[in-house]
């Protein structure tokens, strides 16, 4: 099944509805689903392509963390950033019911519910950021400040 260049995802519709400019990108998931492979396919520096991770705090609250695809989330730093004693990644099977997104297609934009969101502080240092468009094979590129304003995100040192 070939991807339509003009196919719109829910993320793209939300961005358009909120008048947030973006550039849509597609990639071939069969060529590699990991973030570094996606960054290579898009011809982007992996430091500008961010993955969206969802974790649960000790209090039971859910949090969204966006970090560069090459990095790993430091759970202690993430817990501190959201004022939790500790956090743990949610189980993959919980992702779709909680966010509306599948593993590999999770975006900080357009989740079923807006959870507290924190971007790695490096997002403030780049001109454009690439995140999932909410569907495997689709990404959106936009200004980090516009994305963070849209989802009400803060920034912190999150990665290892």
Phi, psi and omega in degrees: 000118181280142178280138176276128179300329184265007179294135181252138175261169177301321179301314180297320179295319178297314181299318179293318180299324181268007180057042176260114181294141179208164173240128179273143177227149173238156176215165180266109181298336179289343180271003179130125181264345181292154186301323181293320177297319178297314179302316179299314180299325181276354182069031183247152174292129180303339178289345181257354179256122186248144174257151182253122182241146180240132182226160178245133179277168178302332180283350183099350180289150178259145182223149178247132179235132177242121183225159177303146186299333180281342186272166172244145179286126175273109186298326179292316178296320180295316179299316180298320183297332182250008176072030178255155176293319178203161173221159177219147178297143176285159177288144183307323182292341179277342188300308182298311180297327183277325187247335187090002182242152177267160176301130182095351180225023184277130181237150176288347182261133171080023176293162179306324179223145178275108179269156175306131187236135179229130176260147173301141185302340179294342179299332181284349184263354185247154182285317178225150181239144178246126177228166178300143176269015175090007181209136180302132181098356182231137177226158173234145178242130181204175179288133180304318182297321179293319179295314182293324177295319181299317183262004179066038186274156171248179176233155177197165173284109187243339192252163178256000000 
